[in-house]
């Protein structure tokens, strides 16, 4: 079950470029379990304002290569 998997996570990376009810539920579980949430989104996408209540970390990217580079850089700082 997804909820049990989230409980065991160190962090959740959520691709938030498009709205998704299922993803919102999983982000809510992560927040309830005090799991850090890293929100990534494509430049120019309209992300939900509600995400700002559950995360302080937002990474904007222009393409897949930049997304991976930015995630690696951010996660490297946490190690």
Secondary structure, DSSP 8 states (H G I E B T S, - for coil): -HHHHHHT-SEEEEE-SS--HHHHHHHHHHHHTT-EEEEEEETT----GGGGGT-SEEEEESSHHHHHHHHHHHHHHH-
